[in-house]
Amino acid sequence: MALRPPPPGLQLPMRVWDGPTRLFHWAIVLLVTFSYVSIRLGWMDWHMRSGEAVLALLIFRLAWGVVGSQTARFSQFLRGPGAVLGHLRHFARREPDTQVGHNAAGGWMVLAMLGLLLAQAVSGLFANDVDAFVTGPLAGRVSDATGTAALALHYQVFTFIKIIVVLHVAAVLAYAVVKRHNLVRPMITGKKRLPAATRAPRMASPVLAAALFVAAAALVWVVVTKL
């Protein structure tokens, strides 16, 4: 007996975000917030630990973007300028949310955020605040001038991080108000309702994700303690 096609308009819950991607997302939110609070309160030891944790997560995410689940891979959500402009051109059009992963514009925002966070974490390793007698774990490997420049970059990059965070939150709110798309719930539950005919994305093994994160954390530990 031939299978009947699903009724038009039928939507079913579908898993679009894996656990490792969601954990990365919310862990970065918490760690960046804590890094800001810790520097304001002068908790430098905790600030450095937080930065090292961020760096380990970023290394994991870069690897996961190559070998991880389909919706987490850079090759799946980084598209050309034409796709980005086409997406933005129809932003005001209210229509059902059929996007499986990141949309064309959101994908580049993700890459920009990862790049800024990576620059922030790496510059912190070499930062040298002579006046406050605070140095990053690798500051001794570079000259005082380079350490001072790394500190200046560390502060400047954080300004851009604050800007892109505001843009990200504004975009999420705009999608909720203009298009009635809830982008937060799927990043919490991993699922969203999509047309029944939508092909489910391939999910990578959480064991692979755990192995990648352990390797990333070990790499950061070696860099900050052994170099």
RODO-2510 file (C-alpha; in nm, 4 decimals, decimal comma):
residues 227
     n   res          X          Y          Z
     1     m     0,0000     0,0000     0,0000
     2     a     0,1393     0,3360    -0,1032
     3     l     0,1955     0,5860     0,1734
     4     r    -0,0201     0,8945     0,1585
     5     p     0,1565     1,2290     0,1553
     6     p     0,1113     1,4350     0,4728
     7     p    -0,1829     1,6758     0,4707
     8     p    -0,0926     2,0275     0,3484
     9     g    -0,0075     2,2586     0,6363
    10     l     0,0598     1,9769     0,8833
    11     q     0,3462     2,0634     1,1179
    12     l     0,5314     1,8245     1,3449
    13     p     0,7951     1,8777     1,6140
    14     m     1,1438     1,8154     1,4762
    15     r     1,4827     1,8174     1,6421
    16     v     1,6894     2,0936     1,4841
    17     w     1,9576     2,1695     1,7476
    18     d     2,1680     1,9059     1,9207
    19     g     2,2542     1,9131     2,2890
    20     p     2,6211     2,0135     2,2470
    21     t     2,5303     2,3174     2,0340
    22     r     2,2684     2,4306     2,2833
    23     l     2,4982     2,3763     2,5804
    24     f     2,7701     2,5753     2,4052
    25     h     2,5292     2,8611     2,3368
    26     w     2,4055     2,9008     2,6934
    27     a     2,7462     2,8317     2,8500
    28     i     2,8936     3,1163     2,6438
    29     v     2,6122     3,3459     2,7564
    30     l     2,6825     3,2655     3,1217
    31     l     3,0617     3,2825     3,0922
    32     v     3,0694     3,6130     2,9038
    33     t     2,8331     3,7600     3,1628
    34     f     3,0484     3,6255     3,4440
    35     s     3,3655     3,7555     3,2786
    36     y     3,2155     4,1035     3,2692
    37     v     3,0984     4,0880     3,6310
    38     s     3,4287     3,9459     3,7549
    39     i     3,6360     4,2204     3,5910
    40     r     3,4059     4,4866     3,7365
    41     l     3,4481     4,3361     4,0837
    42     g     3,8212     4,2870     4,0471
    43     w     3,8078     3,9076     4,0661
    44     m     4,1016     3,8632     3,8315
    45     d     4,1719     3,4971     3,9062
    46     w     3,8119     3,4076     3,8295
    47     h     3,8143     3,6349     3,5270
    48     m     4,1101     3,4458     3,3840
    49     r     3,9529     3,1065     3,4570
    50     s     3,6361     3,2205     3,2854
    51     g     3,8351     3,3357     2,9826
    52     e     4,0139     3,0017     2,9621
    53     a     3,6782     2,8210     2,9756
    54     v     3,5514     3,0431     2,6947
    55     l     3,8579     2,9595     2,4875
    56     a     3,8058     2,5850     2,5395
    57     l     3,4425     2,6183     2,4340
    58     l     3,5388     2,8171     2,1249
    59     i     3,7938     2,5578     2,0159
    60     f     3,5269     2,2919     2,0622
    61     r     3,2727     2,4950     1,8624
    62     l     3,5134     2,5476     1,5738
    63     a     3,5740     2,1730     1,5553
    64     w     3,2018     2,0999     1,5962
    65     g     3,1343     2,3374     1,3098
    66     v     3,3316     2,1028     1,0847
    67     v     3,2428     1,7517     1,2067
    68     g     2,9322     1,8078     1,4199
    69     s     2,5604     1,7909     1,3516
    70     q     2,4286     1,9216     1,0221
    71     t     2,2765     2,2415     1,1617
    72     a     2,5971     2,3159     1,3549
    73     r     2,8278     2,2951     1,0525
    74     f     2,9581     2,6166     0,8990
    75     s     2,9154     2,4694     0,5529
    76     q     2,5403     2,4483     0,6154
    77     f     2,4669     2,8014     0,7353
    78     l     2,7305     3,0281     0,5808
    79     r     2,5925     3,1505     0,2485
    80     g     2,6808     3,4165    -0,0044
    81     p     2,5821     3,7860    -0,0006
    82     g     2,2938     3,7198    -0,2392
    83     a     2,1292     3,4788     0,0049
    84     v     2,1764     3,7232     0,2931
    85     l     2,0271     4,0155     0,1006
    86     g     1,7430     3,7974    -0,0243
    87     h     1,6604     3,6932     0,3295
    88     l     1,6698     4,0485     0,4637
    89     r     1,4644     4,1790     0,1708
    90     h     1,1703     3,9647     0,2809
    91     f     1,2160     4,0195     0,6533
    92     a     0,8947     4,2201     0,6938
    93     r     0,6887     3,9428     0,5313
    94     r     0,5000     3,7452     0,7953
    95     e     0,5218     3,3783     0,7032
    96     p     0,5586     3,0410     0,8789
    97     d     0,8998     2,9588     1,0188
    98     t     1,0369     2,6808     0,7996
    99     q     1,4066     2,7443     0,8683
   100     v     1,5765     2,4290     0,9950
   101     g     1,8977     2,5887     1,1244
   102     h     2,0499     2,9372     1,1118
   103     n     1,9133     3,1642     0,8429
   104     a     2,1464     3,3313     0,5932
   105     a     2,1902     3,6494     0,7983
   106     g     2,2069     3,4756     1,1347
   107     g     2,4834     3,2458     1,0164
   108     w     2,7206     3,5355     0,9573
   109     m     2,6299     3,6870     1,2929
   110     v     2,7280     3,3579     1,4558
   111     l     3,0637     3,3622     1,2761
   112     a     3,1246     3,7251     1,3743
   113     m     3,0490     3,6473     1,7381
   114     l     3,2820     3,3468     1,7384
   115     g     3,5587     3,5537     1,5798
   116     l     3,5234     3,8349     1,8331
   117     l     3,5146     3,5974     2,1280
   118     l     3,8223     3,4166     1,9972
   119     a     4,0095     3,7472     1,9606
   120     q     3,8991     3,8422     2,3123
   121     a     4,0127     3,5157     2,4682
   122     v     4,3472     3,4991     2,2860
   123     s     4,4340     3,8640     2,3543
   124     g     4,3621     3,8007     2,7224
   125     l     4,6278     3,5302     2,7308
   126     f     4,8975     3,7838     2,6371
   127     a     4,7547     4,0945     2,8071
   128     n     4,9870     4,2788     3,0438
   129     d     4,8435     4,5490     3,2709
   130     v     5,1618     4,6939     3,4194
   131     d     4,9805     4,9521     3,6345
   132     a     4,7529     4,6938     3,7972
   133     f     5,0221     4,4226     3,8178
   134     v     4,7910     4,1859     3,6300
   135     t     4,9170     3,9668     3,3486
   136     g     4,7721     3,6969     3,1293
   137     p     4,9202     3,3456     3,1524
   138     l     5,1296     3,3971     2,8373
   139     a     5,2273     3,7601     2,8919
   140     g     5,5765     3,6526     2,9900
   141     r     5,6261     3,5059     2,6436
   142     v     5,5969     3,8447     2,4722
   143     s     5,7474     4,1891     2,5202
   144     d     5,5892     4,4490     2,7503
   145     a     5,4860     4,6506     2,4447
   146     t     5,3132     4,3500     2,2902
   147     g     5,1435     4,2705     2,6214
   148     t     5,0184     4,6283     2,6495
   149     a     4,8887     4,6147     2,2912
   150     a     4,7131     4,2850     2,3693
   151     l     4,5466     4,4486     2,6703
   152     a     4,4272     4,7395     2,4563
   153     l     4,2905     4,4946     2,1993
   154     h     4,1214     4,3010     2,4798
   155     y     3,9284     4,6124     2,5839
   156     q     3,8495     4,7206     2,2275
   157     v     3,7175     4,3822     2,1207
   158     f     3,4852     4,3694     2,4195
   159     t     3,3237     4,6899     2,2956
   160     f     3,2425     4,5153     1,9684
   161     i     3,1178     4,2097     2,1589
   162     k     2,8707     4,4298     2,3471
   163     i     2,7543     4,5786     2,0177
   164     i     2,6984     4,2420     1,8503
   165     v     2,5206     4,1072     2,1602
   166     v     2,2787     4,4002     2,1433
   167     l     2,2275     4,3375     1,7708
   168     h     2,1687     3,9675     1,8359
   169     v     1,9086     4,0308     2,1053
   170     a     1,7435     4,2963     1,8883
   171     a     1,7268     4,0531     1,5963
   172     v     1,5668     3,7824     1,8127
   173     l     1,3073     4,0326     1,9361
   174     a     1,2463     4,1590     1,5822
   175     y     1,1778     3,8069     1,4578
   176     a     0,9352     3,7561     1,7461
   177     v     0,7483     4,0834     1,6841
   178     v     0,7574     4,1131     1,3047
   179     k     0,7504     3,7513     1,1880
   180     r     0,6111     3,5806     1,5001
   181     h     0,9093     3,3418     1,5012
   182     n     1,0277     3,2183     1,8403
   183     l     1,4023     3,1653     1,8035
   184     v     1,4696     3,1132     2,1736
   185     r     1,2542     2,8069     2,2432
   186     p     1,4316     2,5802     1,9901
   187     m     1,7682     2,6746     2,1406
   188     i     1,6327     2,5552     2,4770
   189     t     1,4367     2,2446     2,3753
   190     g     1,6241     2,1601     2,0554
   191     k     1,2951     2,1246     1,8681
   192     k     1,0637     2,3361     1,6555
   193     r     0,7457     2,2677     1,4618
   194     l     0,8135     2,2353     1,0902
   195     p     0,6163     2,1183     0,7866
   196     a     0,5757     1,7400     0,7959
   197     a     0,7610     1,7015     0,4654
   198     t     1,0755     1,8704     0,6028
   199     r     1,3793     1,6457     0,6069
   200     a     1,5227     1,6111     0,9575
   201     p     1,8848     1,7266     0,9908
   202     r     2,1510     1,4703     1,0716
   203     m     2,2682     1,4744     1,4332
   204     a     2,6238     1,3827     1,5313
   205     s     2,7129     1,1647     1,8290
   206     p     2,7241     1,3349     2,1712
   207     v     3,0180     1,1061     2,2504
   208     l     3,2110     1,2751     1,9703
   209     a     3,1142     1,6138     2,1138
   210     a     3,2361     1,5136     2,4605
   211     a     3,5665     1,3888     2,3184
   212     l     3,6177     1,7117     2,1249
   213     f     3,5482     1,9248     2,4317
   214     v     3,7859     1,7221     2,6504
   215     a     4,0544     1,7621     2,3843
   216     a     3,9873     2,1372     2,3606
   217     a     4,0014     2,1783     2,7399
   218     a     4,3242     1,9767     2,7559
   219     l     4,4781     2,1945     2,4846
   220     v     4,3919     2,5140     2,6731
   221     w     4,5292     2,3664     2,9969
   222     v     4,8588     2,2787     2,8288
   223     v     4,8847     2,6259     2,6728
   224     v     4,8223     2,8211     2,9948
   225     t     5,0225     2,5973     3,2310
   226     k     5,3038     2,4436     3,0297
   227     l     5,4120     2,7050     2,7756
***
